[in-house]
């Protein structure tokens, strides 16, 4: 197990380093810089822009900027956000918890619903309802995240007016509510963005779990349980389901990159104040430090989640541990 942990930690470190380096190169070779917006301001002369670029080191060769950035990272210094006019640490400290809340809610709902749907589909294999639900799941998997989000926004917020259009809280009423009222306010705003990501997670998990259940149901211990007179529900839940849950743990880790990528679009569409929305706005403002820090934190979350999922899968299944 120790060797597995060290191996996954090393792989995660390599992935994070590669992603961070690629993001650094791409953001710096793209046209413009954090002060490009001042081109529209006639009071900001070329000399002032040159002074600003020199002050922040953007006039230096790219390798020197990279070495300086790495040295700052070693001191856990993420830089200064030009668009927010505050340290990047402060910006992310406010945004990361919101994204974690969104992703955790979506992943939890998606896993529970996906396992339930996959189990039901395996129990009704070949029926019309099973084929119809499988087709719907495939359709959900094929649809882009932003299209699903726009559809949910148009129906539940604009047409039926059941849920808020955007934001995380009601800016007028939230501070005056009780603790329970504030929690309910956050929950109402969370339902649409988390539900959109949970729908996509459910579709993916259900297909994998259905296959795992179909592989377990013909096993000898399942037939033995049925021969002893155990009810079909007990056979599915106590015997087949428990032995088919191993792949779901791995799938949860594999879903994290897609979930984080989807959160970028979903947060932008629903105005959810998380890392995704912050990253999009930072890219538009050419805020180099904030973009790089957001990519770095996102890659850490994804790599760490994937590594943890693999370790949990190894703990749950000795065969995986032995193969590792």
N, C-alpha and C positions, 0 to 999 in steps of 0.2 A: 504493500500500500504506500509506503514511503517513496519508493521508486516511482510509482504512478503519480503521486503528488508533485514530486520534483520535475517529472517529465512534463506534466500539464502546465506547471508554473513557467517552465522554460519556454514552452510553445506559446503561452499567452504573452510572455515578455517579448518574444520575437515578433509576434503579430502586432502588438501595440507599437513597437519601434518602427516597423515597416509602414503601418498606417499613418503614424505621426509624421514620418519623414516624407511620405508621398503627399500628404496634405500640405506640409510646409512648402514643398517645391511647387505644387500646383497653384497655391494661393499667391505666391510671390512672382511666378512667371506670368500670371494673368495681367492684362493691362490695368493700369491705375495703381493707386495706393490709398491709404486711409485719408489722405487730404485731397483726393480728386474732387470731392464735392465742393471744395472752396473755389474751383475754377469758375463757378457761376457767380461768385461774389467779387465784384470789381474792386472792393477795398482790400482784398487779399492779393498782393502782388506776387510776382514770380519769386522775388527775393525772400518774401515771407514764407512761401511754400518750401523753398529750398532750405531755409533755416529750420522749419518744422521737420522736414525729412532728415536733416542732419542731426537734429536733437534726439530723434528716436532711433537713429541708426539705419534708416531705410535707404540711405545713399551708399552704404557699404556693399562690397561684393557679397553675393549670395552665400558662399561658403562661410564667410565671417559672421553673417547674420545667423546662420544655422548653428555654428559653434557657440555663439552668444546665447541663443535660445536654449540649447542643451544645457549650458552652464547654469542658466536661470532655473531650468527645470530641476536640476540637481539640488538647488536650494529651495525647491517647492515654490518658486516665484513664477506666476503665470502671466505677469505683465499688467499693463494698463489698458482698459477698454476705452477707445477713443469715442465710441458712440454713446456710451453710458457715463463717461467722465468719472470713472471710479475704478478701483482695482478689479481685475477679472475674477479674483477669488470671491469678492462680495457679490458680483453678478451671478456667478454659478451657485453660490451658497443659497441664493433665493430661488434659482430655477431648477436645480438638480432634484430637490425633494418633490417638486411638482411632477416632473417627468417620471420619477420612481413610483409615485402614487398612481399615475396613469398606466404605466407599464405593468405594475404589480396587479392592479385591478383587472386589466385586460387579460393578462396571462392567467390569473387565478380563475376568472370566469370562463375563459376559453378552454382551459384544461378540464375543468369540471364538466362543462357542457360537451366538450369533444369526447371525453371518455364515456359519458352517458349516451351520446348519440352513436358512437362507434359500437358500444355494447348492444344497444337496441338494434342496430343494423345487422350485426352478426347473428343475433337471435332470430331475425326475420329475413335471413338471406334468401334472395330470389323473389321476394314479394314485391308487389307494385310500390308499396310505400317505401320499401328499402331502396328500390331503384330510383324513385323520385327524390328521396332525400339525398342520395348519392349524387344525383345530377345537380341538385341545388348547391351541394357542398363544392362540387367541381366548378360551378358557375361563380360562386363566391371567391374561390381561389384564383380564378382567371381574371376577376375584375380588379383594376388598380385601386389602391387604398383611397386616393383622392376622389375617385368616382363614387365609391361606397359612402365616403364621408359627405360628399355633396348631396347624394340621395337621402341620407339620413337627416341632414340639415334641412333640406327642402321639405321633407314630410313632417318630421316631429317638431321642428322649431318654426318653420315659416307657414306651412299649410295648416297643421293641426294645432300649433302653438301650445304644445304640451311641455316643452322643455326650453331652457334658455338658448339663445342663438350663439353666444360666445362668452368667453371669459371663464374665470374660475369661481368668482363670487359675484353677488349683486353689489355694485359699487355704492349704491345708495343705502340699502337696508342692512347690509351684512354686519357692520360694526354695532348696530343697535339691537341685534338679535341676541338671544340667550346662547349658551354653549351648544345645546341641542339644536337650536335654530341655525346657528352658523354651520354645524356639521351637516344638517339637512340641505343647506344652501350649497355647500361644496358638492354634496352628493348629486343634487339636481344638475349642476353644471358638469359633473363628471360622467353622467350616464351616456350622453351622446358620443364623446370622443372615446371613452373606454369601451362602450358597446360596439363601436365600429371596429376597433382593433380586436375585440373579443370575438366578433363574428368571423373575422378572417382566421383567427387562431383556432376557433372551433372547427372550421371547415378542414384545416390541415390536420389537426389532431384526430378528428373522427376517422379520416381515411386511413391513417397509420394504425390507429387502435383497432379499427374493424379488421384489418389484415392480421394483426396480432391475435385477436380473439378467434378468428377463423383457423389460425394455426394451432391454438390451444384446445379448442372444442373437441377435435377428434382424439385427443390424448386418452390414454388408458385410465388415468385417475378420474377424468370427467365421466367416462362411461361407467366406471365403478360406482361413482356417486349416484348416477341415475339409476343403476341397477339396485341400489340400496333403498330406493324410494325417495330420495331427496328431491324436493320441489325444484322446478326449473329455475325459479328466481334464485334459490339458494345455490344451485349449481353454477349459475352465471356469476353471482356476486362473491360467494365464498371460495369457489374453486377456480373457475376460468379467469375471472377478472383479476384476482390477486396474482396469477401467474402471467398475465399479459400486460401488467403495468410497467415492467422494466423498460420497454421501448419508449413509453410516454415520458419518462424522466429524461432520456436522451433527446427526444423531440423538443422538450421544453428548452433545453440548451440551444438546440439548432434554431429554434424560433426567435431567439433573442435578437440576432442581427436584423431579421425581417421586421420584428416588432419595433425595434429602435428606428429603422428606416421609415416604417410606416408612421411612427409617431411624429416624424418631422413634418409630413404632409398634414396629418390629422391636427396637430397643434396649430399649424398655420391656418387651416380652414376654420377651426373652432375657436381660434384666439386663445388657446390654452397657454398660460404663461410658463412654459417649460423650456428645456434645452433646445427642442426642435424649432420652436418659434424664435428663440434667441439666436440660433445658428443661422436661420434664414435671413433675419434682419441684419445680422453681423456680416454675412456675405454681401448683402446689398449695400452696406455701408463701408465695405472693404476694411472692416475692423480685424486686422490680422491677428492680434493676440487673442481676441475672443473667439474667433473662428477656430484657431489651432487648439485652444484650451477645450472648446466644446467637442471637437473631433477626438482629442486625447481622452477626455473623460468618457465619451461614448464608447470608444474602443476598449477602454478599461472595463466598463460595465459589461460589454458584450463578451470580451475574452474571459473575464472572471465568471460570468454566468455560465458560459459554455464549459469551462474547466470544472466548476462545481457540479454541473449536471453529469459530466462524465464520471466524476468521482462517486457521486451518488448512485449512478447506474452500476458502477463496479461493486459498490457496497451491497446493492440489492441483488445483483446477479454474480455469483462467484465465477461463472464462465467468462464474463467480461473482464473481471479482475485477473483471471489467469491468462487471458489473451494479451492484456496490457503488460 
